[in-house]
Amino acid sequence: MSGTKTGSKAPVPFRQMRTSGLDVLFGESRLGSQEIEIGSIVLGTLQPRKYFDKSQMDELVASVREVGILEPLIVRPRGDDKFELVAGERRLRAASLVGLSKVPVIVKIFNDDEALKVALMENLLRADLNPIEEVEGLLQLLGLTLKIETAGVKSLLYGMNNKAATSGKHNVIFDERQQEVKHLFEKMGFNWESFLKNRLPLLNLPENVKDALRAGRIEYTKAIQIARISDDNKRQELLQSAIDEGLSVAEITQRVRTIKQQNQEIGREKELVERAKRVFAQFRKNDSIASKERREKLESLLDQIENLLNEAPK
């Protein structure tokens, strides 16, 4: 089987394929494509995507089985009659699972930086990217475009935010590099301010929460609430409960509140014990108990404490 299907639905001509994402990558002109053998495509080492959601993958396989590959893969020639995949790994996997022998591709010559940039952009243009991949991908893309490290990208975004806060949202004037950042966000369909406020902090999540979010096991709104638990074991327990029981954000928030209240009570108990230790340490080395009056008063207070501790808790 090749990359298009016949049957009740007419095949889509390759030169009129859906290229919404490709238009962003290569311009608005329609791009020609060709069919090549799946066996001639090898996975590259620059693929930024690490996780593939099973349910989404199943949906894609069903779609490919019904109508074929509607959007060509992007490859670059390797020089040994093979082509290295630049973008479209999910489509390639789906085509293999369905049993297609050929897939439509666009062949372009890229260096490594260009190939990674195209792979990142193509991934970011898709709605099925998880929030962590989205954040990491955007930062990496900005770094490649601006030729700076990720830390520099973050500093640039914080600088833009400070400038917008002091100048007013409608009066802010960005420098050339900041304008480039703003333009790239708009080109990719993102808002840089929303990204800075809601998405960038996801990178600071505890690793166990971040891993669950990356794997698509939990939504980012739930992940943020779970991350409020500082105790590793309790956070992991809540994370697992949220996944197994399908807890809502409201239910998770309530459990977080309960855990924090319990932690506060435990903290107060520990502080009380430590205070008692300090008092009795002072008691042992203080010569003020030589006074009969003070000694009798201390004995009375100790009796009260002992009686209180012997009482059954109410």
Buried (B, 14 or more C-beta within 10 A) or exposed (E): EBBBBEEEEEEBEBEEBEBEBBBBBBEEEEBEBEBBEBEBBEEBEBBBBEEBBEEBBEEBBEBBBEBBBBBBBBBBEEEEEEBBBBBBBBBBBBBBBBEBEBBBBBBBEBEEEBBBBBBBBBBBBEEBBBBBBBBBBBBBBBBBBBEBEEEEBBEBBEBBBEBBEEEEEEEBEBEEEBEBBBEBBEEBEBEBBEBBEBBBEBEEBBEBBBBBBBBBBBBBEBBBBBBBBEEEEBBBBBBEBBBEEEBEEEBBBEBBEEBBEEBEEEEEEEEEEEEEEEEEEEEEEEEEEEEEEEEEEBEEEEEEEEEEEEEEEE
